[in-house]
């Protein structure tokens, strides 16, 4: 069997999604910190992954990109027997895949747009794009709130790939746009996510890097203390 290697960064929300899945599925990987700011590392990464995105799973010589594909690949080929993040029942699996996509597209994407705007020079920031991203997050919070009625996890009957996507997306998004008071189910769901051991472990391992997160001023003091040494 080939060794598994994950090229990642511990601050990345996309990497968090896969790190959470690895812990749930009981899979050990060799974690390699990826610095895309280094021209040599970036060139080597692009040779393996033409989009240049992270994380990237390497199963021996085989590259496996894209978070949802990585998770499904890991479940099919490397998970401890009995551990799953995508149910076997077809309709339940579709629901998980749907909510995985909704979190990636409608929470993760606008959150990343807000982060990208803060990384631009002051004179190049886009107020209209920021307003659209904030409005998009507020809209997403509303449909997530409705989905959570009577549910512990967001899809199917157990913690799933959809929750792996939700945890980092909501963690960072809420640093920019906190949920409205009427989003009580969403707020309670986030607390359950943060208390879930694989999520808590991933967040804890990222703590030393939160000082580099552009939206760090909005993080809860539970996770980031700006006055800490």
ABEGO torsion letter per residue (X at the ends): XBBBBBBBBAABAAAAAAAAAAAAAGBBBBBBBBBAABAAAAAAAAAABAAGBOBBBBBEABBBBEAAAAAAAAAAAABBBGBBABBABAAAAAAAAAAAAAAAAAAAAAAAAAAAAAABBAAABBAAAAAAAAAAAAAAAAAAAAAABGBABABEABBBAAAAAAAAAAAAAAAABBBBAABAAAAAAAAAAAABAAAAAAAAAAAAAAAABAAAAABBAAABBAABX
